[in-house]
Amino acid sequence: MYIIYPYVVLKLLGLIVLWLPGLKTMKEWAYSGFFFAFVLTFLIRDGGQITAAIVLISLLLSYLFYRKINSTKTL
């Protein structure tokens, strides 16, 4: 029960990092943290696999677009 509060704080910090411009290294860590969280959520058999799969696909698309935008900015 006590791990829920730090977990929520870390997820909120991850969202803030993803929304802020810059912070490339922190964004990579935030994306990886969300990826593992959503994969573990998908693996739990409680009936929420479809929602977890949709969110995981959305996260992967967001990451791919993020990488594409940053690769064109540096050229």
C-alpha positions as CSV (number, residue, x, y, z in Angstrom):
1,M,0.0,0.0,0.0
2,Y,2.8,2.4,0.8
3,I,4.5,2.0,-2.6
4,I,1.5,3.5,-4.4
5,Y,2.2,7.1,-3.3
6,P,5.8,7.2,-4.5
7,Y,4.7,5.4,-7.7
8,V,2.1,8.1,-8.4
9,V,4.6,10.9,-7.8
10,L,7.1,9.3,-10.2
11,K,4.5,8.9,-12.9
12,L,3.5,12.5,-12.5
13,L,7.1,13.6,-12.7
14,G,7.5,11.4,-15.8
15,L,4.5,13.2,-17.4
16,I,6.0,16.6,-16.6
17,V,9.4,15.5,-18.1
18,L,7.6,14.3,-21.3
19,W,5.7,17.6,-21.7
20,L,8.7,19.9,-21.1
21,P,10.9,20.8,-24.1
22,G,14.6,19.6,-23.8
23,L,15.7,17.2,-21.1
24,K,16.5,14.5,-23.7
25,T,18.1,12.0,-21.3
26,M,15.3,12.4,-18.8
27,K,12.7,11.8,-21.6
28,E,14.4,8.5,-22.5
29,W,14.2,7.4,-18.8
30,A,10.6,8.5,-18.6
31,Y,9.6,6.6,-21.8
32,S,11.4,3.5,-20.5
33,G,9.7,3.8,-17.1
34,F,6.3,4.1,-18.7
35,F,7.0,1.2,-21.1
36,F,7.9,-1.2,-18.2
37,A,4.9,0.0,-16.2
38,F,2.5,-0.6,-19.1
39,V,4.0,-3.9,-20.0
40,L,3.6,-5.1,-16.4
41,T,0.1,-3.8,-16.3
42,F,-0.6,-5.7,-19.5
43,L,0.7,-8.9,-18.0
44,I,-1.6,-8.7,-14.9
45,R,-4.7,-10.8,-15.7
46,D,-7.4,-8.6,-14.3
47,G,-9.4,-7.8,-17.5
48,G,-7.6,-4.6,-18.3
49,Q,-5.4,-6.0,-21.0
50,I,-7.1,-4.2,-23.9
51,T,-6.8,-0.8,-22.2
52,A,-3.1,-1.6,-21.3
53,A,-2.4,-2.6,-24.9
54,I,-4.0,0.6,-26.3
55,V,-2.0,2.7,-23.9
56,L,1.2,0.8,-24.7
57,I,0.7,1.3,-28.5
58,S,0.0,5.0,-27.9
59,L,3.2,5.2,-25.9
60,L,5.2,3.5,-28.6
61,L,3.8,5.8,-31.3
62,S,4.6,8.8,-29.1
63,Y,8.2,7.6,-28.7
64,L,8.6,7.0,-32.4
65,F,7.3,10.4,-33.3
66,Y,9.5,12.0,-30.6
67,R,12.6,10.2,-32.0
68,K,11.6,11.3,-35.6
69,I,11.2,14.9,-34.6
70,N,14.5,15.0,-32.7
71,S,16.4,13.3,-35.5
72,T,15.2,16.0,-38.0
73,K,16.0,18.9,-35.7
74,T,19.7,17.9,-35.4
75,L,20.2,17.8,-39.2
